Amino acid sequence: MSVNKLYYLLGVLTTALSVMAYMEIAEPEMPIQTKTETVVRMVNVPFLPSNHTIQAQEIKSSLNKSKLKHILIYIEALCWEYGVDYEMVKAVIQTESDWNHKAVSTSGAIGLMQVLPSSAKSEFDTPKQDLFDPYVNVTVGIKYLSKLNEHFDDLDATLTAYSHGPTVTKKYSDSYISNNFYVKRVQDNLK
């Protein structure tokens, strides 16, 4: 393992531990900014983590149950940090890779969140080979969803941009955005 990769992985681990530690000490009465579809609102609700053990048992994945549980904890912490809906990210993973961390699409997208190496490199300077690490993959995928969330008005447009690309999504009609196959598959997996 190269020194750069080791430092990168240590950085990812440190970030994850910092987020988890922050979540433990954050005051429950602190307002939390969330984005749900087209509404941004302040809520006075403490962060209540999910039962990741049960979730890991219910998901069929290429990862063993222990690793999957830890990935779910990590995903939820990142979602909380970047203002992305946790259940939606799980639905995206189900849609994109069916929880196969080794998945590679015909277009070259990699891992759980099927991140394109070109997007990972241009947006976050993440090398292609790092996308096979499930922690790196979900980090890049969630950060990308968060970035898209800032540029699009609603969840359907954000999901369309994640699948089709942000440039072409801006050219689509509202009808196509709300009714395209990808959005429908993610919404089906939310249920």
NUZA-568163 format. One record per residue: residue in one letter; chain; x negated, y, z of N, C-alpha, C in turn. Coordinates in steps of 0.02 Angstrom, whole numbers. Layout:
! NUZA-568163
  aa  ch  n_east  n_north    n_up  ca_east  ca_north   ca_up  c_east  c_north    c_up
   A   A       X        Y       Z        X         Y       Z       X        Y       Z
...
! end
This chain:
! NUZA-568163
  aa  ch  n_east  n_north    n_up  ca_east  ca_north   ca_up  c_east  c_north    c_up
   M   A     -43      -58       0        0         0       0     -45       62       0
   S   A     -30      109     -44      -71       169     -49     -60      213      11
   V   A    -108      256      25     -103       302      81     -45      351      71
   N   A     -36      374       9       20       421      -5      87      388       9
   K   A      95      326     -12      158       291      -1     169      281      74
   L   A     115      264     111      120       254     183     142      319     217
   Y   A     111      375     197      130       440     225     203      457     208
   Y   A     223      442     147      291       455     126     340      414     168
   L   A     327      350     175      371       307     214     372      328     288
   L   A     315      349     315      313       374     383     355      437     389
   G   A     353      479     337      393       540     337     467      524     336
   V   A     487      476     295      557       455     292     580      428     359
   L   A     538      386     389      554       357     455     559      411     508
   T   A     512      458     508      514       513     556     577      554     548
   T   A     595      568     486      657       606     473     718      569     500
   A   A     721      504     486      778       464     509     782      464     585
   L   A     725      455     618      724       454     691     743      522     719
   S   A     720      576     686      737       643     708     812      656     703
   V   A     841      635     647      914       643     637     951      604     690
   M   A     930      542     702      965       501     752     957      530     822
   A   A     898      555     839      887       585     904     929      648     912
   Y   A     931      689     860      971       750     861    1045      733     873
   M   A    1068      681     841     1138       661     848    1153      641     920
   E   A    1104      612     954     1114       590    1023    1117      649    1071
   I   A    1080      703    1057     1077       759    1105    1121      818    1086
   A   A    1151      816    1026     1193       872    1004    1254      877    1050
   E   A    1272      939    1066     1330       950    1109    1394      931    1071
   P   A    1438      892    1102     1499       871    1067    1547      929    1052
   E   A    1543      985    1088     1588      1041    1076    1563     1086    1020
   M   A    1505     1070     992     1475      1111     939    1516     1104     875
   P   A    1536     1160     843     1573      1154     779    1529     1122     726
   I   A    1560     1080     687     1524      1045     634    1555     1064     567
   Q   A    1513     1086     519     1539      1104     454    1544     1041     412
   T   A    1602     1029     384     1612       971     341    1643      991     276
   K   A    1635      949     226     1667       962     162    1709      901     144
   T   A    1772      913     138     1817       859     117    1850      881      52
   E   A    1832      847       0     1854       863     -68    1844      937     -82
   T   A    1897      978     -82     1889      1048    -101    1891     1095     -42
   V   A    1894     1069      19     1902      1111      77    1840     1108     121
   V   A    1814     1166     138     1760      1170     186    1790     1200     249
   R   A    1781     1166     306     1812      1191     367    1767     1176     426
   M   A    1776     1214     478     1740      1202     540    1785     1157     584
   V   A    1755     1107     614     1793      1064     658    1759     1061     726
   N   A    1799     1052     776     1773      1048     843    1780      976     867
   V   A    1748      930     829     1752       859     842    1682      832     848
   P   A    1668      794     900     1601       765     906    1589      712     853
   F   A    1526      701     838     1508       648     791    1518      581     826
   L   A    1558      538     797     1571       472     825    1547      420     775
   P   A    1490      390     788     1463       342     740    1508      281     732
   S   A    1504      251     674     1543       192     657    1515      130     690
   N   A    1553       76     687     1527        12     712    1491      -22     654
   H   A    1427      -12     651     1387       -36     595    1379     -112     594
   T   A    1383     -143     652     1377      -216     654    1436     -248     618
   I   A    1496     -224     632     1556      -250     599    1553     -236     525
   Q   A    1535     -174     506     1531      -156     436    1481     -201     399
   A   A    1424     -213     429     1373      -255     397    1399     -326     386
   Q   A    1440     -351     432     1467      -418     425    1518     -421     368
   E   A    1552     -365     355     1604      -364     303    1578     -352     233
   I   A    1515     -328     227     1487      -311     162    1445     -369     136
   K   A    1456     -390      75     1414      -439      42    1358     -402       8
   S   A    1296     -416      27     1239      -377       4    1179     -422      -9
   S   A    1131     -396     -48     1068      -431     -59    1023     -423       3
   L   A    1040     -378      48     1002      -367     110    1029     -413     164
   N   A     985     -435     209     1010      -475     265    1050     -431     312
   K   A    1091     -460     354     1139      -422     395    1105     -372     441
   S   A    1048     -390     469     1012      -345     513     987     -283     475
   K   A     956     -295     418      931      -239     378     990     -196     353
   L   A    1044     -228     333     1103      -192     309    1131     -148     365
   K   A    1134     -174     426     1158      -134     483    1115      -72     491
   H   A    1049      -79     488     1005       -22     496    1011       27     437
   I   A    1021        1     378     1032        45     320    1097       85     330
   L   A    1150       53     355     1213        88     367    1205      143     419
   I   A    1167      129     472     1153       180     523    1117      239     490
   Y   A    1067      223     450     1028       274     416    1071      315     368
   I   A    1113      280     330     1158       314     282    1204      362     319
   E   A    1234      338     374     1281       381     410    1246      443     438
   A   A    1185      435     464     1147       492     490    1132      542     434
   L   A    1111      516     376     1097       561     319    1160      596     296
   C   A    1215      560     293     1279       591     272    1298      647     319
   W   A    1290      636     382     1306       687     432    1260      747     423
   E   A    1196      735     412     1147       788     403    1159      829     340
   Y   A    1178      796     285     1185       830     221    1257      847     202
   G   A    1304      834     247     1374       853     235    1407      813     180
   V   A    1391      749     177     1420       704     127    1462      652     164
   D   A    1520      636     136     1565       589     169    1535      518     168
   Y   A    1530      489     228     1500       423     237    1538      368     199
   E   A    1604      369     205     1644       318     171    1638      324      95
   M   A    1633      385      71     1625       396       0    1557      368     -24
   V   A    1505      378      15     1439       352      -4    1441      276      -6
   K   A    1474      245      42     1480       172      40    1519      150     -22
   A   A    1570      188     -41     1609       171    -101    1566      180    -164
   V   A    1523      231    -166     1477       241    -222    1429      183    -227
   I   A    1402      161    -171     1355       104    -172    1391       41    -197
   Q   A    1451       30    -172     1490       -28    -194    1502      -25    -270
   T   A    1519       34    -295     1532        43    -366    1469       36    -408
   E   A    1415       67    -385     1353        70    -424    1316        3    -426
   S   A    1306      -28    -367     1261       -86    -365    1292     -147    -331
   D   A    1352     -141    -306     1383      -195    -268    1337     -217    -210
   W   A    1304     -167    -180     1258      -176    -123    1197     -219    -139
   N   A    1176     -219    -203     1115      -255    -223    1058     -204    -227
   H   A    1013     -207    -178      959      -157    -176     906     -167    -231
   K   A     911     -223    -266      864      -237    -321     895     -223    -390
   A   A     955     -197    -391      991      -186    -454     955     -136    -499
   V   A     953     -152    -564      928      -106    -615     978     -108    -672
   S   A    1004      -49    -690     1054       -46    -743    1021      -45    -812
   T   A    1062      -52    -863     1037       -49    -931    1009       20    -948
   S   A    1032       71    -912     1006       139    -923     943      153    -881
   G   A     923      103    -840      862       110    -800     874      137    -730
   A   A     937      145    -709      951       168    -641     934      112    -593
   I   A     910      131    -533      879        83    -487     913       85    -418
   G   A     919       25    -389      935        18    -318    1007       25    -299
   L   A    1018       31    -233     1085        33    -205    1129       87    -236
   M   A    1100      147    -244     1140       203    -270    1127      215    -344
   Q   A    1091      169    -376     1078       172    -448    1052      242    -469
   V   A     997      261    -438      966       326    -451     923      320    -514
   L   A     931      368    -559      888       369    -619     819      395    -599
   P   A     766      360    -619      699       383    -603     685      455    -625
   S   A     712      475    -683      701       544    -707     733      595    -660
   S   A     793      580    -634      826       625    -586     788      627    -520
   A   A     766      570    -497      730       567    -434     665      607    -438
   K   A     632      601    -495      568       638    -504     580      712    -511
   S   A     627      732    -554      638       803    -566     670      839    -507
   E   A     715      806    -472      751       839    -417     714      836    -350
   F   A     679      779    -337      650       769    -271     578      745    -272
   D   A     547      744    -331      478       722    -340     466      652    -311
   T   A     514      608    -322      509       539    -297     489      493    -355
   P   A     434      457    -347      412       412    -400     460      353    -410
   K   A     462      327    -470      506       272    -489     499      212    -442
   Q   A     437      191    -428      427       130    -389     455      137    -318
   D   A     460      197    -291      487       207    -224     563      196    -221
   L   A     596      200    -279      669       193    -280     692      121    -264
   F   A     647       73    -266      665         5    -247     670       -4    -171
   D   A     641       43    -134      648        42     -61     718       68     -45
   P   A     760       28     -11      829        50       0     834      114      40
   Y   A     788      127      86      790       189     125     776      250      81
   V   A     728      244      38      711       298      -8     769      308     -57
   N   A     796      253     -82      850       256    -131     911      292    -104
   V   A     933      274     -44      993       307     -17     977      379       3
   T   A     916      393      23      898       462      38     905      506     -24
   V   A     876      483     -78      880       521    -141     952      526    -165
   G   A     989      470    -162     1059       470    -185    1103      517    -144
   I   A    1095      517     -79     1136       560     -36    1117      633     -45
   K   A    1053      647     -49     1031       716     -60    1056      741    -128
   Y   A    1056      697    -178     1081       717    -244    1156      730    -242
   L   A    1194      687    -207     1266       699    -200    1279      765    -164
   S   A    1239      780    -113     1247       842     -76    1234      902    -122
   K   A    1182      896    -163     1166       950    -210    1222      960    -261
   L   A    1248      904    -287     1304       908    -334    1366      937    -302
   N   A    1377      920    -238     1434       945    -200    1433     1022    -197
   E   A    1373     1051    -194     1367      1124    -191    1385     1157    -257
   H   A    1379     1120    -313     1389      1149    -379    1458     1136    -409
   F   A    1495     1089    -381     1560      1072    -408    1614     1084    -357
   D   A    1674     1098    -382     1729      1119    -340    1763     1064    -301
   D   A    1759     1003    -325     1795       949    -290    1757      883    -295
   L   A    1783      835    -258     1751       769    -254    1750      734    -322
   D   A    1804      738    -360     1807       704    -425    1752      731    -471
   A   A    1743      796    -472     1691       826    -515    1621      806    -491
   T   A    1612      804    -425     1547       783    -397    1532      711    -417
   L   A    1582      667    -411     1572       597    -429    1559      589    -505
   T   A    1595      627    -545     1585       624    -617    1514      647    -634
   A   A    1492      700    -601     1424       725    -613    1372      674    -591
   Y   A    1385      638    -537     1339       587    -513    1332      531    -565
   S   A    1387      513    -596     1387       459    -645    1367      480    -715
   H   A    1394      537    -738     1386       558    -807    1331      610    -816
   G   A    1313      643    -762     1264       698    -765    1299      765    -757
   P   A    1267      812    -722     1299       876    -708    1310      919    -770
   T   A    1266      917    -818     1273       960    -877    1334      942    -918
   V   A    1342      878    -932     1399       856    -972    1465      862    -934
   T   A    1462      854    -867     1523       859    -827    1554      929    -833
   K   A    1513      980    -838     1539      1048    -845    1579     1057    -909
   K   A    1569     1014    -958     1604      1019   -1022    1670      979   -1023
   Y   A    1679      936    -972     1739       894    -971    1800      932    -947
   S   A    1858      910    -970     1921       939    -948    1936      915    -877
   D   A    1978      953    -841     1998       932    -774    2033      864    -776
   S   A    2072      853    -829     2108       790    -836    2060      731    -840
   Y   A    2007      738    -881     1958       684    -886    1922      674    -820
   I   A    1902      728    -788     1865       723    -725    1906      685    -673
   S   A    1969      699    -667     2009       666    -616    2033      596    -635
   N   A    2026      578    -699     2052       513    -721    2000      467    -753
   N   A    1936      484    -750     1887       441    -783    1875      377    -744
   F   A    1849      327    -778     1840       260    -750    1798      260    -687
   Y   A    1746      300    -685     1700       299    -627    1735      326    -564
   V   A    1769      382    -571     1804       411    -514    1856      361    -488
   K   A    1892      330    -534     1943       281    -514    1912      221    -477
   R   A    1855      197    -501     1822       140    -468    1798      159    -398
   V   A    1769      218    -391     1747       241    -324    1807      247    -278
   Q   A    1860      278    -302     1921       286    -261    1950      219    -241
   D   A    1949      170    -287     1973       103    -271    1931       71    -216
   N   A    1865       84    -218     1820        57    -168    1824       93    -101
   L   A    1855      152    -100     1866       188     -37    1921      156       4
   K   A    1964      119     -29     2022        89       5    2005       25      39
! end
